[in-house]
Amino acid sequence: MTGHTVTQQEQVTLAAKAVQAAQQALAIVGTKQAKADQISLAAQAGKATAFAESAQADQAAHTVQASGAGGVYSL
């Protein structure tokens, strides 16, 4: 190896490249986090939909059970 001294311009260039690499890494992490958040939100929405459908089914079952002599009663 030769005794190469790093010039100020080279230091600035290397620092700029390091900053750019760090920004790219953060963007990748941010994208992965955003995808994870989307998956989580989709899962929560799916659970909420399933819960609502289950509640509607329960409501319908109670309405059917309550129908009788005097008519249909919704509970």
C-alpha positions in Angstrom: 0.0 0.0 0.0 1.2 3.5 -0.7 0.9 6.3 1.7 -2.1 7.9 0.1 -3.5 10.8 2.0 -7.2 11.4 1.6 -8.0 14.9 0.4 -10.7 17.0 1.7 -12.6 16.5 -1.6 -12.3 12.7 -1.2 -13.6 13.0 2.4 -16.6 15.0 1.3 -17.3 12.5 -1.5 -17.0 9.5 0.9 -19.2 11.2 3.4 -21.8 12.0 0.7 -21.8 8.3 -0.4 -22.1 7.2 3.2 -25.1 9.5 3.7 -26.7 8.3 0.5 -26.2 4.6 1.5 -27.7 5.3 4.9 -30.7 7.0 3.3 -31.2 4.1 1.0 -31.1 1.7 3.9 -33.6 3.7 5.8 -35.9 3.8 2.7 -35.7 0.0 2.5 -36.5 -0.4 6.2 -39.3 2.2 5.9 -40.8 0.3 2.9 -40.7 -3.0 4.8 -42.2 -1.4 7.8 -45.0 0.2 5.7 -45.7 -3.3 4.2 -45.8 -4.8 7.6 -48.2 -2.0 8.7 -50.4 -2.7 5.7 -50.5 -6.4 6.4 -51.4 -5.7 10.0 -54.1 -3.2 9.1 -55.5 -5.7 6.5 -55.5 -8.4 9.2 -57.3 -6.1 11.6 -59.9 -5.2 9.0 -60.4 -8.8 8.3 -61.0 -9.6 12.0 -63.4 -6.7 12.3 -65.3 -7.9 9.2 -65.5 -11.4 10.6 -66.7 -10.1 13.9 -69.3 -7.9 12.3 -70.5 -10.9 10.2 -70.6 -13.1 13.3 -72.6 -10.4 15.1 -75.1 -10.2 12.2 -75.5 -14.0 12.2 -76.1 -13.9 16.0 -78.7 -11.2 15.5 -80.4 -13.1 12.7 -80.5 -16.3 14.9 -82.0 -14.4 17.8 -84.6 -12.8 15.5 -85.6 -16.3 14.3 -85.7 -17.7 17.8 -87.9 -14.8 19.0 -90.4 -15.2 16.2 -93.5 -16.9 17.5 -97.1 -16.3 18.5 -97.1 -12.5 18.5 -94.9 -12.0 15.5 -91.2 -11.4 15.0 -89.3 -9.7 17.8 -85.7 -8.4 17.3 -83.6 -8.7 20.4 
